[in-house]
Amino acid sequence: MARWWMKFLGITLLLAACSPGEPSSRLTVAAFNVESGSADPQVIAEKHIAPHRNQVDIWGFSEVESNDWMEKFRQAMRSGWGSDYRWLLGRSGGKDRLGIVYNARRLTYLRHEELEQINPKGSLRSPLVAEFRFRLTGQRFLFVVNHFYRGDEKNAGRRHQQAQLFNEWAQSQNLPIIAVGDYNFDWDIGSQGQKRDLGFDLLTQNEVFRWVQPQQLVSTQCNPEFNSVLDFIFVGGEAKNWPAASDILQPEPEYCSPANRKTHSDHRPIRAVFELVVGQP
């Protein structure tokens, strides 16, 4: 099984070798905390989104400042597969909102909602849920963007509450789930996750969610005081059985250089590829 997994990882992550318009049963998703208030959305769009315009079907963004930011991100993707990209933006979170950009040529949008019950006291960001149908296979699924509470150890209970509530919500769903975002679980790379926030265990308890873990791990944040993963792609329901592989984009140390701090996000984007079976929705 391990050899098959390694082979699949190597194949699916060589997406640049695919022709830009090539029909594929691979569903590719990405997530990115774009750091509202600090980063430049035009730089984010041009340097970190546009290079993947032929490779990503759905982006999940956190810390989106405005509609204008989302439109810049959509424009960055428009020269991809047929250029028909559209966006959704959550209402909660003030200038730290959640957003989705998706390829309408490969995905049929069915509905979306915000899970207000997972936004304690309405002061944070309600998870943004969108239901899509993958046109090539007919597979319906839920794509969720999360940004859980950060805070210090004293206030970690709010993050843990969000993780527990999201786990409970997922148990009541009938469709496959792909849940991306900045979860702030501080999964420590040096200890191989032996040190991590309790929220990780609350989210994955009873095997409700599984992390699509990258083979090569680097810190998904630029704070030099931490060497940990904050940004994750989880799968729930039938999606746990889909062949999948993931990687962390922009892994080079230069990404977090001081020269980039005024225009770039302090998080690295992450990506996952899923292989869906044609003819078996």
Backbone torsions as a table, in degrees:
resi	resn	phi	psi	omega
1	MET	NA	-39.0	-178.4
2	ALA	-63.9	-40.2	179.8
3	ARG	-64.4	-42.3	178.4
4	TRP	-60.8	-42.5	-179.4
5	TRP	-62.1	-43.9	-179.7
6	MET	-63.8	-40.6	179.1
7	LYS	-63.9	-44.0	-179.2
8	PHE	-63.3	-40.6	179.4
9	LEU	-59.6	-45.5	-178.4
10	GLY	-64.6	-37.0	-178.6
11	ILE	-72.2	-49.4	-171.8
12	THR	-69.9	-26.1	-178.4
13	LEU	-87.1	-2.4	174.2
14	LEU	-92.1	53.8	-174.5
15	LEU	-70.1	-24.7	-177.9
16	ALA	-64.8	-18.7	-179.5
17	ALA	-78.6	-14.1	-179.7
18	CYS	-78.3	145.8	174.9
19	SER	-66.2	141.9	-175.7
20	PRO	-54.0	-36.9	-176.8
21	GLY	-102.4	11.8	-173.5
22	GLU	-69.6	123.3	175.7
23	PRO	-62.9	138.2	-176.6
24	SER	-147.0	145.1	175.6
25	SER	-85.7	5.2	175.7
26	ARG	-83.1	130.0	173.8
27	LEU	-104.4	120.8	-176.6
28	THR	-114.2	127.9	180.0
29	VAL	-124.3	156.8	178.1
30	ALA	-145.0	158.0	179.2
31	ALA	-137.9	146.8	-175.0
32	PHE	-157.1	122.9	168.8
33	ASN	-85.1	109.6	-171.1
34	VAL	-92.1	4.1	170.0
35	GLU	56.4	72.9	176.6
36	SER	-59.1	149.2	177.4
37	GLY	85.9	-16.6	-178.6
38	SER	-126.0	-47.1	-176.6
39	ALA	-79.1	161.9	176.2
40	ASP	-98.6	115.6	-175.8
41	PRO	-61.7	-29.1	179.5
42	GLN	-70.3	-39.3	176.8
43	VAL	-66.0	-43.4	177.3
44	ILE	-57.2	-47.4	-177.4
45	ALA	-62.2	-47.0	-173.6
46	GLU	-75.6	-39.5	-172.2
47	LYS	-95.3	-26.0	-171.9
48	HIS	-122.7	-10.9	177.3
49	ILE	-110.9	-50.4	-178.4
50	ALA	-55.6	-38.0	179.6
51	PRO	-61.3	-16.4	-178.6
52	HIS	-108.5	18.9	-172.8
53	ARG	-66.8	-22.0	177.3
54	ASN	-98.2	11.1	-170.9
55	GLN	-128.1	-19.5	-172.6
56	VAL	-117.4	128.2	177.5
57	ASP	-84.6	-37.3	-177.4
58	ILE	-139.2	130.6	169.9
59	TRP	-106.9	138.2	169.8
60	GLY	-113.6	118.9	-176.3
61	PHE	-110.7	142.9	171.1
62	SER	-123.5	159.1	-174.3
63	GLU	59.1	47.6	175.2
64	VAL	-87.5	129.9	-173.4
65	GLU	-82.5	-34.3	-172.4
66	SER	-163.3	174.4	173.1
67	ASN	-58.8	-37.2	-178.8
68	ASP	-60.5	-38.6	177.0
69	TRP	-61.7	-45.6	-178.5
70	MET	-63.3	-38.0	179.4
71	GLU	-66.9	-36.7	175.5
72	LYS	-62.8	-41.1	179.8
73	PHE	-67.4	-39.2	178.1
74	ARG	-63.9	-44.3	-179.9
75	GLN	-61.4	-34.1	179.5
76	ALA	-65.3	-25.6	-179.0
77	MET	-95.2	-9.6	-166.0
78	ARG	-68.6	-19.4	177.8
79	SER	-87.7	12.5	178.6
80	GLY	-83.7	-140.3	-174.7
81	TRP	-62.2	89.8	175.4
82	GLY	74.7	-1.6	172.7
83	SER	65.1	12.7	-178.4
84	ASP	-95.4	76.2	177.8
85	TYR	-106.0	142.3	-178.9
86	ARG	-133.3	164.6	-177.0
87	TRP	-135.2	157.3	174.6
88	LEU	-128.9	141.6	179.1
89	LEU	-132.4	129.1	177.8
90	GLY	-67.5	161.0	-177.7
91	ARG	-93.0	-26.2	-173.7
92	SER	-89.3	159.4	174.9
93	GLY	104.4	-0.5	179.0
94	GLY	64.5	-115.7	177.7
95	LYS	-98.2	13.5	176.5
96	ASP	-123.3	61.4	-172.8
97	ARG	-93.1	171.9	-179.9
98	LEU	-108.0	140.7	-177.4
99	GLY	-142.6	160.2	179.0
100	ILE	-133.3	132.3	168.8
101	VAL	-117.4	128.9	-175.5
102	TYR	-135.7	155.9	179.9
103	ASN	-87.6	105.4	-175.5
104	ALA	-73.4	-10.4	176.0
105	ARG	-81.2	-26.4	-179.7
106	ARG	-106.4	-15.7	-177.4
107	LEU	-129.2	134.1	173.5
108	THR	-96.2	119.5	177.0
109	TYR	-75.0	131.7	-179.6
110	LEU	-111.3	-41.6	-179.1
111	ARG	-173.2	168.5	169.4
112	HIS	-150.9	160.9	179.2
113	GLU	-154.3	165.4	173.4
114	GLU	-117.7	133.4	-176.4
115	LEU	-87.2	84.9	-175.5
116	GLU	-65.9	-24.1	179.6
117	GLN	-70.3	-12.4	178.1
118	ILE	-106.9	29.4	176.2
119	ASN	-129.4	80.7	-174.8
120	PRO	-51.5	123.1	178.3
121	LYS	62.8	11.4	177.9
122	GLY	67.0	17.1	-174.1
123	SER	-98.4	-5.1	-176.7
124	LEU	-114.6	-141.8	-179.9
125	ARG	-118.8	124.5	176.8
126	SER	-74.6	131.3	177.2
127	PRO	-51.2	135.6	-179.0
128	LEU	-99.2	118.6	-175.8
129	VAL	-114.8	129.2	174.9
130	ALA	-127.1	136.7	175.1
131	GLU	-100.4	130.0	179.7
132	PHE	-126.8	160.4	167.2
133	ARG	-119.2	124.4	178.0
134	PHE	-76.7	113.7	-168.3
135	ARG	-59.5	-39.3	-173.8
136	LEU	-66.3	-35.9	-176.1
137	THR	-110.6	-16.7	-175.8
138	GLY	83.5	1.4	-177.5
139	GLN	-68.8	125.5	172.0
140	ARG	-92.8	146.6	178.8
141	PHE	-159.6	165.1	176.7
142	LEU	-106.1	130.9	175.1
143	PHE	-112.9	125.3	-173.6
144	VAL	-123.5	135.4	173.3
145	VAL	-111.0	129.0	179.1
146	ASN	-123.2	152.6	166.8
147	HIS	-145.2	96.7	-176.0
148	PHE	-78.8	160.8	-176.6
149	TYR	-60.3	137.8	177.2
150	ARG	-88.0	-89.3	176.4
151	GLY	63.3	175.6	176.8
152	ASP	-94.6	-176.6	-177.2
153	GLU	-59.0	-33.6	-179.5
154	LYS	-63.6	-33.3	-177.0
155	ASN	-103.9	12.7	-176.8
156	ALA	-64.0	-20.0	-178.8
157	GLY	-57.6	-30.8	179.5
158	ARG	-68.7	-39.2	176.4
159	ARG	-66.3	-41.3	179.6
160	HIS	-65.2	-37.2	176.4
161	GLN	-63.1	-42.4	178.2
162	GLN	-61.5	-43.7	-179.5
163	ALA	-62.6	-42.9	-179.9
164	GLN	-65.2	-44.1	-179.0
165	LEU	-66.7	-36.6	179.4
166	PHE	-68.8	-37.5	175.1
167	ASN	-60.0	-44.4	-179.6
168	GLU	-66.2	-39.3	178.0
169	TRP	-61.8	-44.0	-176.9
170	ALA	-62.3	-32.7	-179.4
171	GLN	-65.9	-20.5	-178.4
172	SER	-94.5	2.1	-176.9
173	GLN	-95.6	148.6	-179.9
174	ASN	-102.6	-13.8	-177.7
175	LEU	-98.2	156.2	172.9
176	PRO	-59.5	148.1	-176.8
177	ILE	-125.4	132.6	167.5
178	ILE	-117.3	116.7	-174.5
179	ALA	-119.4	114.1	-174.9
180	VAL	-117.2	164.7	172.0
181	GLY	140.6	-171.9	178.9
182	ASP	-96.4	104.4	-175.5
183	TYR	-97.0	-12.2	178.1
184	ASN	57.6	40.5	-178.9
185	PHE	-90.4	-4.4	176.5
186	ASP	44.4	56.0	176.5
187	TRP	-75.4	106.4	-171.4
188	ASP	-72.6	123.9	-176.2
189	ILE	-73.0	-41.0	-177.8
190	GLY	-59.8	-35.0	-179.4
191	SER	-97.9	9.6	-177.7
192	GLN	53.7	41.9	174.5
193	GLY	83.3	0.7	176.0
194	GLN	-61.9	-33.9	172.2
195	LYS	-99.6	119.1	179.4
196	ARG	-162.9	161.9	178.7
197	ASP	-71.9	145.3	179.4
198	LEU	-58.4	-26.4	-179.3
199	GLY	-57.6	-32.9	178.1
200	PHE	-59.6	-44.2	-178.7
201	ASP	-71.6	-35.2	178.2
202	LEU	-67.6	-36.1	179.6
203	LEU	-70.9	-38.7	-174.6
204	THR	-96.0	-0.3	-175.6
205	GLN	-57.9	148.2	-177.3
206	ASN	60.4	22.0	177.2
207	GLU	57.0	31.5	178.0
208	VAL	-68.9	-39.3	177.4
209	PHE	-124.3	150.5	173.5
210	ARG	-126.5	136.5	177.1
211	TRP	-80.1	127.9	170.6
212	VAL	-82.5	89.0	-169.4
213	GLN	-82.5	128.6	176.1
214	PRO	-64.2	146.2	178.2
215	GLN	-67.2	-42.5	178.8
216	GLN	-105.3	119.3	-176.7
217	LEU	-104.1	133.2	166.8
218	VAL	-132.4	161.4	-180.0
219	SER	-60.5	132.4	178.9
220	THR	-86.8	4.7	177.1
221	GLN	-125.9	159.6	-176.3
222	CYS	-98.0	-0.1	178.6
223	ASN	-67.7	115.8	-175.6
224	PRO	-66.4	-12.1	179.6
225	GLU	-77.4	-12.4	-176.9
226	PHE	-125.9	146.7	172.1
227	ASN	-127.1	71.6	-170.1
228	SER	-143.4	164.9	177.2
229	VAL	-98.1	122.9	174.7
230	LEU	-107.5	-23.6	-172.1
231	ASP	-109.3	130.6	-170.9
232	PHE	-136.2	158.4	166.3
233	ILE	-123.2	113.8	179.1
234	PHE	-107.3	153.8	174.2
235	VAL	-126.9	145.7	179.1
236	GLY	-136.6	162.1	-179.9
237	GLY	65.5	-145.3	-177.1
238	GLU	-62.8	-22.8	179.7
239	ALA	-61.8	-19.8	177.6
240	LYS	-66.6	-19.3	-179.1
241	ASN	-96.3	-4.8	179.1
242	TRP	-75.8	133.4	172.2
243	PRO	-57.1	132.5	-173.1
244	ALA	-149.5	152.0	174.3
245	ALA	-148.0	153.5	-178.0
246	SER	-142.6	162.9	174.9
247	ASP	-150.3	163.5	177.0
248	ILE	-101.6	121.1	-177.7
249	LEU	-80.4	158.4	-179.4
250	GLN	54.1	51.1	-176.2
251	PRO	-75.6	-13.6	-174.9
252	GLU	-65.2	144.5	-178.8
253	PRO	-57.6	-31.2	-176.7
254	GLU	-61.2	-24.1	-179.7
255	TYR	-57.2	-35.5	-177.3
256	CYS	-97.0	19.4	-178.4
257	SER	-67.8	152.1	178.3
258	PRO	-56.2	-30.1	-179.2
259	ALA	-64.1	-24.1	-178.2
260	ASN	-92.6	-8.2	-168.3
261	ARG	-65.5	-26.7	-176.6
262	LYS	-83.1	-14.6	-175.9
263	THR	-125.4	-25.0	-176.5
264	HIS	-96.0	161.6	172.7
265	SER	-71.9	157.5	174.6
266	ASP	-91.2	11.6	175.2
267	HIS	-121.2	151.3	172.0
268	ARG	-91.9	144.2	173.9
269	PRO	-73.6	156.4	178.2
270	ILE	-128.9	157.1	-175.0
271	ARG	-142.2	149.5	173.2
272	ALA	-140.0	146.0	178.6
273	VAL	-119.7	132.0	179.1
274	PHE	-119.0	140.3	176.9
275	GLU	-102.6	111.8	179.7
276	LEU	-99.6	148.6	-174.8
277	VAL	-91.3	123.2	178.2
278	VAL	-67.2	132.5	176.5
279	GLY	88.6	1.2	179.2
280	GLN	-129.4	71.6	179.4
281	PRO	-67.5	NA	NA
